[in-house]
Protein backbone atom coordinates (compact mmCIF):
# COMPACT_ATOMS: atom_id res chain seq x y z
CA UNK A 1 0.00 0.00 0.00
CA UNK A 2 1.50 3.35 -1.05
CA UNK A 3 2.03 6.21 1.40
CA UNK A 4 -0.54 8.48 -0.27
CA UNK A 5 -3.25 5.89 0.27
CA UNK A 6 -2.09 5.09 3.82
CA UNK A 7 -2.28 8.68 5.15
CA UNK A 8 -5.88 9.34 4.15
CA UNK A 9 -6.96 5.84 5.14
CA UNK A 10 -5.35 6.20 8.59
CA UNK A 11 -7.05 9.55 9.15
CA UNK A 12 -10.46 8.12 8.20
CA UNK A 13 -9.99 5.07 10.43
CA UNK A 14 -8.82 7.25 13.33
CA UNK A 15 -11.87 9.51 13.10
CA UNK A 16 -14.15 6.49 12.76
CA UNK A 17 -12.78 4.93 15.94
CA UNK A 18 -13.06 8.22 17.85
CA UNK A 19 -16.71 8.45 16.76
CA UNK A 20 -17.47 4.86 17.78
CA UNK A 21 -16.02 5.31 21.26
CA UNK A 22 -17.32 8.87 21.67
CA UNK A 23 -20.92 8.39 20.53
CA UNK A 24 -22.13 6.55 23.68
CA UNK A 25 -21.31 9.57 25.83
CA UNK A 26 -23.01 12.11 23.52
CA UNK A 27 -26.83 11.99 23.78
CA UNK A 28 -28.73 11.87 20.50
CA UNK A 29 -25.78 10.92 18.28
CA UNK A 30 -24.77 7.53 16.95
CA UNK A 31 -21.29 6.65 15.73
CA UNK A 32 -22.13 7.02 12.04
CA UNK A 33 -23.47 10.58 12.37
CA UNK A 34 -20.69 11.61 14.78
CA UNK A 35 -18.04 10.32 12.33
CA UNK A 36 -19.67 12.33 9.55
CA UNK A 37 -19.74 15.48 11.69
CA UNK A 38 -16.11 15.06 12.78
CA UNK A 39 -15.01 14.65 9.18
CA UNK A 40 -16.94 17.77 8.10
CA UNK A 41 -15.50 19.76 11.01
CA UNK A 42 -11.89 18.84 10.17
CA UNK A 43 -12.39 19.35 6.42
CA UNK A 44 -13.64 22.88 6.99
CA UNK A 45 -11.34 23.84 9.88
CA UNK A 46 -7.93 22.98 8.47
CA UNK A 47 -6.42 22.63 5.03
CA UNK A 48 -5.49 18.98 4.53
CA UNK A 49 -2.42 18.32 2.38
CA UNK A 50 -3.12 16.90 -1.07
CA UNK A 51 -1.43 13.60 -0.24
CA UNK A 52 -4.36 12.73 2.07
CA UNK A 53 -6.91 12.83 -0.77
CA UNK A 54 -6.23 9.41 -2.32
CA UNK A 55 -6.77 7.54 0.95
CA UNK A 56 -9.83 9.61 1.83
CA UNK A 57 -11.39 8.94 -1.58
CA UNK A 58 -10.66 5.22 -1.22
CA UNK A 59 -12.26 5.12 2.24
CA UNK A 60 -15.35 7.07 1.19
CA UNK A 61 -16.09 4.82 -1.79
CA UNK A 62 -14.71 1.31 -1.28
CA UNK A 63 -15.44 1.16 2.45
CA UNK A 64 -19.01 2.29 1.81
CA UNK A 65 -19.49 -0.41 -0.82
CA UNK A 66 -18.04 -3.10 1.46
CA UNK A 67 -20.21 -1.97 4.39
CA UNK A 68 -23.32 -2.68 2.29
CA UNK A 69 -22.48 -6.40 2.40
CA UNK A 70 -22.53 -6.31 6.21
CA UNK A 71 -25.81 -4.36 6.26
CA UNK A 72 -27.41 -7.43 4.68
CA UNK A 73 -26.88 -9.28 7.97
CA UNK A 74 -29.66 -7.13 9.43
CA UNK A 75 -32.18 -8.28 6.80
CA UNK A 76 -34.48 -11.15 7.75
CA UNK A 77 -37.34 -11.95 5.36
CA UNK A 78 -38.98 -14.04 8.08
CA UNK A 79 -40.29 -10.74 9.47
CA UNK A 80 -42.76 -10.79 6.58
CA UNK A 81 -44.47 -13.88 8.02
CA UNK A 82 -44.53 -12.29 11.49
CA UNK A 83 -46.43 -9.31 10.11
CA UNK A 84 -49.05 -11.26 8.15
CA UNK A 85 -49.72 -11.25 4.42
CA UNK A 86 -52.42 -8.56 4.29
CA UNK A 87 -50.49 -6.13 6.50
CA UNK A 88 -47.29 -6.77 4.56
CA UNK A 89 -49.02 -6.10 1.25
CA UNK A 90 -50.35 -2.82 2.67
CA UNK A 91 -46.88 -1.90 3.97
CA UNK A 92 -45.28 -2.78 0.62
CA UNK A 93 -47.79 -0.59 -1.20
CA UNK A 94 -46.90 2.30 1.11
CA UNK A 95 -43.15 1.86 0.59
CA UNK A 96 -43.30 1.67 -3.20
CA UNK A 97 -45.77 4.55 -3.47
CA UNK A 98 -43.45 6.54 -1.22
CA UNK A 99 -40.39 5.70 -3.31
CA UNK A 100 -42.18 6.67 -6.51
CA UNK A 101 -43.66 9.89 -5.14
CA UNK A 102 -40.41 11.12 -3.54
CA UNK A 103 -38.37 10.20 -6.63
CA UNK A 104 -40.45 12.50 -8.83
CA UNK A 105 -41.06 15.01 -6.04
CA UNK A 106 -37.29 15.49 -5.72
CA UNK A 107 -37.24 16.86 -9.26
CA UNK A 108 -40.18 19.14 -8.52
CA UNK A 109 -38.36 20.49 -5.44
CA UNK A 110 -35.25 20.91 -7.61
CA UNK A 111 -33.12 19.21 -4.97
CA UNK A 112 -29.46 19.42 -5.99
CA UNK A 113 -28.00 16.21 -7.48
CA UNK A 114 -29.32 13.17 -5.57
CA UNK A 115 -30.22 14.67 -2.19
CA UNK A 116 -33.97 14.28 -2.62
CA UNK A 117 -33.74 10.70 -3.83
CA UNK A 118 -31.57 9.75 -0.85
CA UNK A 119 -33.82 11.53 1.67
CA UNK A 120 -36.89 9.87 0.16
CA UNK A 121 -35.29 6.44 0.25
CA UNK A 122 -34.07 6.87 3.82
CA UNK A 123 -37.53 8.06 4.89
CA UNK A 124 -39.33 5.18 3.16
CA UNK A 125 -37.08 2.33 4.34
CA UNK A 126 -34.74 2.60 7.32
CA UNK A 127 -32.94 5.93 7.63
CA UNK A 128 -29.15 6.14 7.49
CA UNK A 129 -28.58 2.48 6.54
CA UNK A 130 -30.83 2.82 3.50
CA UNK A 131 -29.02 5.97 2.42
CA UNK A 132 -25.65 4.24 2.81
CA UNK A 133 -26.88 1.31 0.70
CA UNK A 134 -28.30 3.49 -2.09
CA UNK A 135 -25.64 6.21 -2.35
CA UNK A 136 -22.94 4.23 -4.23
CA UNK A 137 -25.45 3.17 -6.92
CA UNK A 138 -26.38 6.73 -7.94
CA UNK A 139 -24.69 8.49 -10.82
CA UNK A 140 -23.08 11.90 -10.19
CA UNK A 141 -23.66 11.63 -6.45
CA UNK A 142 -21.83 14.21 -4.32
CA UNK A 143 -20.55 13.62 -0.80
CA UNK A 144 -22.72 16.53 0.34
CA UNK A 145 -25.78 14.53 -0.80
CA UNK A 146 -25.02 11.77 1.68
CA UNK A 147 -24.20 14.21 4.49
CA UNK A 148 -27.35 16.30 4.23
CA UNK A 149 -29.56 13.25 3.60
CA UNK A 150 -28.37 11.52 6.76
CA UNK A 151 -28.68 14.72 8.76
CA UNK A 152 -32.24 15.26 7.52
CA UNK A 153 -33.56 11.73 8.18
CA UNK A 154 -31.95 11.65 11.63
CA UNK A 155 -33.40 15.07 12.50
CA UNK A 156 -36.97 14.25 11.46
CA UNK A 157 -36.71 10.71 12.83
CA UNK A 158 -35.83 12.15 16.24
CA UNK A 159 -38.53 14.81 16.08
CA UNK A 160 -41.05 12.16 15.01
CA UNK A 161 -40.01 9.89 17.86
CA UNK A 162 -40.88 12.71 20.29
CA UNK A 163 -43.91 14.17 18.54
CA UNK A 164 -45.75 11.15 17.15
CA UNK A 165 -46.63 9.59 20.56
CA UNK A 166 -48.07 12.96 21.63
CA UNK A 167 -50.12 13.20 18.43
CA UNK A 168 -51.38 9.62 18.62
CA UNK A 169 -52.43 10.21 22.22
CA UNK A 170 -55.29 12.37 20.94
CA UNK A 171 -56.62 9.59 18.67
CA UNK A 172 -58.78 6.74 19.91
CA UNK A 173 -56.66 4.11 18.19
CA UNK A 174 -55.94 0.56 19.31
CA UNK A 175 -52.44 -0.86 19.73
CA UNK A 176 -52.44 -2.37 16.22
CA UNK A 177 -53.24 0.96 14.57
CA UNK A 178 -50.68 2.81 16.69
CA UNK A 179 -48.00 0.18 16.03
CA UNK A 180 -48.67 0.29 12.28
CA UNK A 181 -48.37 4.09 12.19
CA UNK A 182 -45.21 4.26 14.31
CA UNK A 183 -43.48 1.33 12.61
CA UNK A 184 -44.56 2.45 9.14
CA UNK A 185 -43.61 6.11 9.33
CA UNK A 186 -40.58 6.67 11.57
CA UNK A 187 -37.12 6.45 10.07
CA UNK A 188 -34.83 4.14 12.06
CA UNK A 189 -35.39 1.13 14.30
CA UNK A 190 -34.25 3.24 17.26
CA UNK A 191 -36.86 5.92 16.47
CA UNK A 192 -39.57 3.26 16.23
CA UNK A 193 -38.58 1.58 19.49
CA UNK A 194 -38.41 4.88 21.34
CA UNK A 195 -41.84 6.04 20.16
CA UNK A 196 -43.59 2.67 20.24
CA UNK A 197 -42.61 1.59 23.73
CA UNK A 198 -43.25 5.11 25.04
CA UNK A 199 -46.91 4.45 24.19
CA UNK A 200 -47.05 0.88 25.48
CA UNK A 201 -45.47 -2.58 25.23
CA UNK A 202 -48.06 -4.04 22.84
CA UNK A 203 -47.91 -1.01 20.55
CA UNK A 204 -44.10 -1.13 20.70
CA UNK A 205 -43.93 -4.83 19.79
CA UNK A 206 -46.20 -4.28 16.78
CA UNK A 207 -44.26 -1.19 15.73
CA UNK A 208 -40.93 -3.07 15.78
CA UNK A 209 -42.41 -5.93 13.73
CA UNK A 210 -43.73 -3.46 11.13
CA UNK A 211 -40.39 -1.64 11.04
CA UNK A 212 -38.38 -4.84 10.53
CA UNK A 213 -40.69 -5.79 7.68
CA UNK A 214 -39.92 -2.37 6.17
CA UNK A 215 -36.22 -3.09 6.54
CA UNK A 216 -36.78 -6.37 4.66
CA UNK A 217 -38.00 -4.25 1.73
CA UNK A 218 -34.56 -2.65 1.40
CA UNK A 219 -33.46 -5.12 -1.30
CA UNK A 220 -36.49 -4.73 -3.62
CA UNK A 221 -36.41 -0.99 -2.90
CA UNK A 222 -32.81 -0.76 -4.13
CA UNK A 223 -33.66 -2.69 -7.29
CA UNK A 224 -36.70 -0.47 -7.91
CA UNK A 225 -34.74 2.78 -7.43
CA UNK A 226 -31.99 1.46 -9.70
CA UNK A 227 -34.65 0.82 -12.35
CA UNK A 228 -36.15 4.33 -11.95
CA UNK A 229 -32.70 5.93 -12.21
CA UNK A 230 -31.87 4.08 -15.43
CA UNK A 231 -35.33 4.47 -17.01
CA UNK A 232 -35.40 7.07 -19.75
CA UNK A 233 -31.64 6.99 -20.23
CA UNK A 234 -30.05 5.59 -23.34
CA UNK A 235 -29.86 2.07 -22.04
CA UNK A 236 -31.63 -1.22 -22.59
CA UNK A 237 -34.17 -2.65 -20.14
CA UNK A 238 -31.60 -5.35 -19.38
CA UNK A 239 -29.02 -2.77 -18.32
CA UNK A 240 -31.67 -0.89 -16.32
CA UNK A 241 -31.86 -3.86 -13.96
CA UNK A 242 -28.12 -4.51 -13.92
CA UNK A 243 -26.80 -4.29 -10.37
CA UNK A 244 -23.28 -3.52 -9.10
CA UNK A 245 -21.34 -6.31 -7.39
CA UNK A 246 -22.00 -5.12 -3.85
CA UNK A 247 -25.78 -5.11 -4.34
CA UNK A 248 -25.66 -8.61 -5.79
CA UNK A 249 -23.68 -9.63 -2.70
CA UNK A 250 -26.15 -7.78 -0.47
CA UNK A 251 -29.09 -9.69 -1.95
CA UNK A 252 -27.29 -13.04 -1.68
CA UNK A 253 -26.26 -12.50 1.96
CA UNK A 254 -29.74 -11.28 2.98
CA UNK A 255 -31.32 -14.39 1.46
CA UNK A 256 -28.81 -16.68 3.19
CA UNK A 257 -29.35 -14.85 6.48
CA UNK A 258 -33.10 -15.41 6.18
CA UNK A 259 -32.77 -19.12 5.40
CA UNK A 260 -29.85 -20.14 7.62
CA UNK A 261 -29.83 -19.44 11.35
CA UNK A 262 -26.41 -17.84 11.81
CA UNK A 263 -25.14 -18.31 15.39
CA UNK A 264 -25.07 -15.14 17.48
CA UNK A 265 -21.38 -15.63 18.28
CA UNK A 266 -20.69 -15.31 14.54
CA UNK A 267 -23.36 -12.78 13.59
CA UNK A 268 -22.55 -10.29 16.36
CA UNK A 269 -18.85 -9.77 15.47
CA UNK A 270 -19.71 -9.58 11.76
CA UNK A 271 -22.38 -6.94 12.41
CA UNK A 272 -19.94 -4.98 14.58
CA UNK A 273 -17.31 -5.17 11.83
CA UNK A 274 -19.83 -3.79 9.35
CA UNK A 275 -20.65 -0.95 11.72
CA UNK A 276 -16.96 -0.05 12.04
CA UNK A 277 -16.45 -0.08 8.26
CA UNK A 278 -19.55 2.09 7.69
CA UNK A 279 -18.41 4.54 10.38
CA UNK A 280 -14.97 4.88 8.76
CA UNK A 281 -16.67 5.47 5.39
CA UNK A 282 -18.82 8.21 6.93
CA UNK A 283 -15.76 9.90 8.44
CA UNK A 284 -14.12 9.88 5.00
CA UNK A 285 -17.27 11.25 3.37
CA UNK A 286 -17.28 14.06 5.94
CA UNK A 287 -13.67 14.84 5.04
CA UNK A 288 -14.81 15.58 1.47
CA UNK A 289 -17.79 17.79 2.37
CA UNK A 290 -17.65 21.56 1.94
CA UNK A 291 -19.69 23.75 4.31
CA UNK A 292 -20.48 26.09 1.43
CA UNK A 293 -22.02 23.32 -0.68
CA UNK A 294 -23.71 21.85 2.39
CA UNK A 295 -25.47 25.14 3.14
CA UNK A 296 -26.51 25.52 -0.50
CA UNK A 297 -28.43 22.25 -0.50
CA UNK A 298 -29.32 22.11 3.20
CA UNK A 299 -32.43 24.30 3.15
CA UNK A 300 -34.04 22.50 0.24
CA UNK A 301 -33.04 19.15 1.76
CA UNK A 302 -34.73 20.07 5.06
CA UNK A 303 -37.92 21.20 3.33
CA UNK A 304 -37.96 18.07 1.24
CA UNK A 305 -37.41 15.87 4.31
CA UNK A 306 -40.28 17.53 6.18
CA UNK A 307 -42.72 17.16 3.27
CA UNK A 308 -41.60 13.54 2.70
CA UNK A 309 -42.23 12.69 6.36
CA UNK A 310 -45.79 14.04 6.24
CA UNK A 311 -46.46 12.38 2.88
CA UNK A 312 -45.41 9.05 4.38
CA UNK A 313 -47.66 9.52 7.42
CA UNK A 314 -50.58 10.40 5.12
CA UNK A 315 -50.02 7.25 3.05
CA UNK A 316 -49.78 5.16 6.22
CA UNK A 317 -53.01 6.72 7.49
CA UNK A 318 -54.74 5.66 4.27
CA UNK A 319 -53.30 2.12 4.55
CA UNK A 320 -54.36 1.77 8.20
CA UNK A 321 -57.86 3.03 7.39
CA UNK A 322 -58.07 0.47 4.57
CA UNK A 323 -56.68 -2.48 6.54
CA UNK A 324 -58.00 -1.98 10.07
Order of alpha helices (4+ residues) and beta strands (2+ residues): alpha-alpha-alpha-alpha-alpha-alpha-alpha-alpha-alpha-alpha-alpha-alpha-alpha-alpha-alpha-alpha
